[in-house]
Amino acid sequence: MIKTVIFDLDGTLIDTEKYYRICWPKALAHFGYEISDEQVLSLRSLGRPFAPEYLKQIVGDDNFDYTKVRKYRKQLMEECLTQNGIELKPGAVEILNFLKQKGIERAVATANDMERATRYLKRIGLIEYFDKIITADLIEKGKPSPDIYEYACKQLGHNPDECIAVEDSPNGVISAYKAGCKVVMVPDLTQPDEELSRMLFAKVERLTDIEKLIEE
């Protein structure tokens, strides 16, 4: 029996990962570093302490200032979102309405901090749909560590196997899987490989396809 559905935010509910894909290379180049597109994709939902160490390894600089580069990348992201707006992923409102009608709790578990997550959700009119918003600044280790999903389940008062976690990226899938959630992947920029596929409860093309999983 599914008691709650926990959603990742970027790339799952909102179509923002495409901007991260642009802004990370620009931010790194601003400070004299290079990164490949494949490496940028590996950064999706990657939290602390993993992201700083990963980028330090990529650029080959032991003095790499992750905080400074990330701050500039956030500035570039804000400029992109101001110019282009925040687009919802197809079916986002529909699936949230469906879950609300079914009496199934809804939560967000995101690599964003609380300020940015709530600001984005208010901006796109989704904040009222959620019972809990769980962000990276509430836990010790970010994705792919299971911390954020373990914390979310405790806050919601449910066992992980009673929770569906909806993710678009490998780091998010691994995090939810390690926490013991039923992981549903809605691929955004990449498809799951064989190893990642074994962690999935299901892979769906659209958020509204989750309705069938609830009703089965």
N, C-alpha and C positions, 0 to 999 in steps of 0.2 A: 504494500500500500504506500503510494507516494504521498508524503505529507507536505513537502515543499519543493520548489524549484529555485535553484540558485544560479543566477546568470553572471557571467563575465560581462564587462561593459564594452571596452574597445574591440571592435571587430565582430562582436556578438550581437549587441543591441544597437550600437551606433557605428556608422561606417567611417571610422577614423584611422584605422591601421594604414590605409593608403597614404595618409599624410605623415605618419611616423616613418614610413618607408622613404619619404622624400626628405624629411627634416633631420633625421639622424645623420645621414651623409653630409648634409649642408652644415650642420653644427660642428661635426668633426673636422670637416675641411676648413672651417673658419679658424680652427686652432692648429691647422697644419697636419691633420691626420686623414687617413684613407680607410674606407670600409667597403667591402663588397656587398652586393644586393643579398646574397645568400646569408652573409653575416648579419645584416640588418634584420632579415626575417627571423633569425635565431634570437633576436632581442625581444620579440613579441611577448609581452606579459612577464618578461624576466625581471625579477625583483631583487632587492638587496638581500644578502651581500653578493649575490651572484653576478648581477649586471656590471658593477664596478670592476670586479676581477676579470670578467669576460672581456670587457673593453680594454682593460690594461694589457691583457694577453694579446689581443688583436693588434693594437697599435705599437706594441713592443716598447712601452715607456713606463718604467716603474714609478715615475713621478706624475703619471696621468691624473689630472684633476677631474674626476667624474662629476662632482657637484657643479663645477663651473661649466662644463660642457653640457650637462643635462639642463642647467638653468637656461642656457642659450637655446637649446633645442625646444624647451617649453615655450620660450618667447616666439620662436618660429612657428610652433604649433598654434599658438594663440592667434598669430597673424593669419595663418591658413584658415582657421575656423571662423575668424571674423570676416574674412573675404568670401568664404565658400559656405558657411553655415555648418551645422551638424546634421547630417542625414541619418535617419533611422534605417536600420536594416529591414528588409522586407519581412512583414509579418510580426514586427515587434509589438505593436499595439494590440493586434489581434490575439496573439498568444497570451499576453498579460490579461486581457479582458476574459479570455477563456478560463484561465487559471483562477481568476477572481470569482467568476461565476461558479466554478467548481468548489470553491472554498479551500483552495490549495494556496499555502503561503508562498510569497515571492520575496526573494532577496537578491542583492547584488554582492558579488565578491570580486573586487577589482584591484589592479596594481596601482591605480591612482590613489592620491591622498584624499581625505574626507572633503576638504574644501573644493577640490576640482571635481570630484565625483558628484557631489550634491549640486554644484553649479551647473554641470552639464545636464544632469537629470531634470533640474528645474527649467533649464533653457529649452529642453525638448518636450516638456510637459509630462514626464514619466514619474516624477518623484513620488506622487501619491499612490502609485501602484505597489510600492514596496513596503514590506513589514520591517526589513532590516537592510541597512547598507553597511557592508563590511569592506574596509579599505586597508591598504598596505601599512598605513601608519598605526594601525591597531595591533599589529602582530610583529613578532621578532624577525621572522624570515619570510621573504616573499616567494612567489611562484618561481620554480617548480616544487618548492617545499610544500608539504600538506598543511602548513600552519593556518592559512587563511580559510580553508574549507573546514578544518577541524574547529576553528573558532566560530565560524558561521553556524555549524551544526549545533554547537553548545549554546550559542545565543538564541537559536530557534527552538532548542529543547527537543531535538530529534536525533535519532541514530543516523549515521551517514548512509546506511543502506535504505533509509526511508527518503533520501534526498536525491533528486536529479540535479546534476551540475551541467550547465550548458556552456560550452567553450568553443573557441574557434582556432586556438593555437596549441602547438605541442606542449609548451611550458604549462599552460593552463590545464590541459588534459592530464598531464603527469601529476600535477598538484592535487586535482580532484580525485584521481584514481588512488593515489597514495593515502588519501584521507578516508577512502572506502565508499565514496559516493558512486552512484550510477552515472557514468559520464556520457553525455550526448554531445557529439561534435557537429557543429554547423561550420564546415570549412569556409574560410574567408580567402586568404591569399595563397594557401597551399593545401593540398590533400594529405591525409594521414598516410604514413608509410606502414609497412606490415607490422612492425613492432608497436607503433602507436595504435593501430587498429585493434590489436589484442586487448587494449585497455578500455575499449569503448563498449558501452551498453548498446549504443546505436550511433549511426552516422546519418544525418538528414540533410536535405538540400535547403530547406527553409525552416524558420522558427515555427511556423504553423504545423509542420509535420510532427511536432512534439505532441500535439493533441491526440494522435493515434496511439502513441506510447502510453499516455495517461489512461486512455479508455480501454486498452487491451486487458 
